Amino acid sequence: MAGRIHVIKVPDVGEGIAEVELVAWHVKPGDAVVEDQGLVDVMTDKANVEIPSPVAGRVMALGAEVGQVLAVGSELIRIERSGDDVPEAEAVREALPPSPVMEPAAAPKAVEMAPVPAHAAEDRPIASPAVRRRAWELGVDLKDVAPSGIAGRIVQADLDAHVAARGTRQAAGAPAALAAANAEHDEQQAIPVIGLRRRIALQMQESKRRIPHFSYVEEVDVTELEALRSALNAKWAATRGRLTLLPLLMRATVLAVREFPQVNARFDDEAGVVTRHGAVHIGIATQTPHGLVVPVVRHAQAQDLWAAAAEMARLADAARAGRATRAELSGSTITISSLGALGGIVSTPVINRPEVAIIAVNRIVERPVLRGGAVVARQMMNLSSSFDHRVVDGMDAAQFIQAMRTMIETPALLFVHPGDAA
């Protein structure tokens, strides 16, 4: 019994997602696949989602290229199933012809296409938007590029071959040494901005375009806080885990927003509505191999130092491994960003839209400071913060950071604060 073509479409991943970006194929035409094998990675607003195969069979055609944005319901891949156990209802064959980016599979096991008609050379070259954009950046006329894809499609490899051949021709008449030097210094690398990198770019662009940022920097003496942290670790590290500085700063943030709730908010600038949150969901800006993500420690106001530290570590590990869920990467009400020892002296962080405030932690430096007329060594650090000036006034921002500074410099206040007993 002949095999049948099973068409897999972009699934509805929930939460109102209307489109996804294709970031990586794990298969190619001709590959055999088994049920539940991962076929492709797509990206929603922030999270990667792997789409598995619901059937076993052989890949006949891919419906899009890496970097393309696809609507939910778009054709994603075609798989030829073996015919022995294929129920008629599950053997899906499209009534409409494939889209221009689909590599057609006209019949089972008939993947070679008829020659391109002679008049096709006179038509507009067939290429994906990504190939066209790269050709434009390289100054290449696609009519000059020999296609190797199915149905006369120009693929990235064709563009690479054309550019390499053009460079060879240009260098042919030059002295060998000059040609070699030119080849070394003229080398270019085109890196598509896709997946998480594209999401970060769009998010940062929208944040800077829409939000009138202003920054406020304050110097903070963390000598006593670091002494407290060392004492806590000496007593409790073996049983509760080691504390970094961040859980203590999270505690200071939680307490400070009680006095200044306008900074623990989200601004829907389309609807013109500011939502102030009673709960404090702290986003922790985290660098991963794929770019910056912001996992969220939810209800930080209800967690002690060790619980906050453990949750932060769990989320950071999941984010770096690419396992963080959409829920774990969304919903923050205020963000803390820290580069640790690389934190620099001062920074101007970009707000994690639609939030209205972000706190950046700069590196700790031991330096001489005047105290009571004497020069003493103190551990000093800057807090560099940015605020949305549409929602937070300069005075409120300054008072908020000063409240944090007071608690950091007198760390006993982190544990005896008005309202804690309520």
HELIX and SHEET records of a PDB file:
HELIX    1   1 GLY A   83  ASP A   85  5                                   3    
HELIX    2   2 GLU A   88  GLU A   90  5                                   3    
HELIX    3   3 ALA A  118  GLU A  122  5                                   5    
HELIX    4   4 PRO A  129  LEU A  138  1                                  10    
HELIX    5   5 LEU A  142  ASP A  144  5                                   3    
HELIX    6   6 ILE A  150  GLY A  152  5                                   3    
HELIX    7   7 GLN A  156  ALA A  171  1                                  16    
HELIX    8   8 ALA A  176  HIS A  185  1                                  10    
HELIX    9   9 GLY A  195  ARG A  210  1                                  16    
HELIX   10  10 THR A  223  ARG A  240  1                                  18    
HELIX   11  11 LEU A  245  GLU A  259  1                                  15    
HELIX   12  12 PRO A  261  VAL A  263  5                                   3    
HELIX   13  13 ALA A  300  ALA A  302  5                                   3    
HELIX   14  14 LEU A  305  ARG A  320  1                                  16    
HELIX   15  15 ALA A  327  LEU A  329  5                                   3    
HELIX   16  16 GLY A  340  LEU A  342  5                                   3    
HELIX   17  17 GLY A  394  GLU A  409  1                                  16    
HELIX   18  18 PRO A  411  LEU A  414  5                                   4    
SHEET    1   A 4 ARG A   4  LYS A   9  0                                        
SHEET    2   A 4 GLU A  75  ARG A  81 -1                                        
SHEET    3   A 4 GLY A  57  LEU A  62 -1                                        
SHEET    4   A 4 ALA A  32  VAL A  33 -1                                        
SHEET    1   B 4 ASN A  48  PRO A  52  0                                        
SHEET    2   B 4 GLY A  38  MET A  43 -1                                        
SHEET    3   B 4 GLU A  19  TRP A  25 -1                                        
SHEET    4   B 4 VAL A  69  ALA A  71 -1                                        
SHEET    1   C 2 ILE A 126  ALA A 127  0                                        
SHEET    2   C 2 ARG A 153  ILE A 154  1                                        
SHEET    1   D 6 HIS A 213  ASP A 221  0                                        
SHEET    2   D 6 ALA A 374  ASP A 388 -1                                        
SHEET    3   D 6 ALA A 357  VAL A 361 -1                                        
SHEET    4   D 6 ILE A 334  SER A 338  1                                        
SHEET    5   D 6 ILE A 282  THR A 288  1                                        
SHEET    6   D 6 GLY A 291  VAL A 293 -1                                        
SHEET    1   E 3 HIS A 213  ASP A 221  0                                        
SHEET    2   E 3 ALA A 374  ASP A 388 -1                                        
SHEET    3   E 3 VAL A 365  ARG A 371 -1                                        
SHEET    1   F 6 HIS A 213  ASP A 221  0                                        
SHEET    2   F 6 ALA A 374  ASP A 388 -1                                        
SHEET    3   F 6 ALA A 357  VAL A 361 -1                                        
SHEET    4   F 6 ILE A 334  SER A 338  1                                        
SHEET    5   F 6 ILE A 282  THR A 288  1                                        
SHEET    6   F 6 VAL A 296  VAL A 297 -1                                        
SHEET    1   G 2 ALA A 265  ASP A 268  0                                        
SHEET    2   G 2 VAL A 273  ARG A 276 -1                                        
END                                                                             
